[in-house]
Amino acid sequence: MATNRTFTMIKPDAVADGHIGNILKDIIAGGFKIVAMKYTKLSPEKAGEFYAVHAERPFYGELCEFMSSGPIVAAILEKDNAVADFRTLIGATNPAQAAEGTIRKKYAKSIGENAVHGSDSDENAAIESAFHFAGTEIFS
């Protein structure tokens, strides 16, 4: 039976820098079970759809350009209290403010190239998961 789920993406900067394995190791060590995962690349249009909530923000175009600049690893993670626990594991959006030992503190370059995405609510986790995965691609 499914517990709680969250969605993550290992972003193009962390993929390009060879951090996929270490980030996945940190996720698993954090007690998360990977129930879906794929190595893929977002088109600028798909990045725009995914980040549509930020369309009015000044960084939207730059964000879409960055997220479509190279491959990503998309994944659905399962654990009790998944959303909150994953947000703690990845750390603050700005790696300079992230706690020691967090994924962003270890692997992010800047606030814009911050290594990973993590859903901010159970509702968004479900929406973001469905954006990237069909039901037949999710295993528990």
QUISULFEN-V861375 format. One record per helix or strand of 3 or more residues. SS is the DSSP state (h for helix, s for strand). FROM is the first residue (numbers start at 1). TO is the last residue. If there is no record, write none. Layout:
ss,from,to
SS,FROM,TO
SS,FROM,TO
//
This chain:
ss,from,to
s,5,10
h,12,16
h,20,29
s,33,40
h,44,50
h,52,54
h,60,67
s,72,78
h,82,90
h,103,107
s,116,118
h,122,132
h,135,137
//
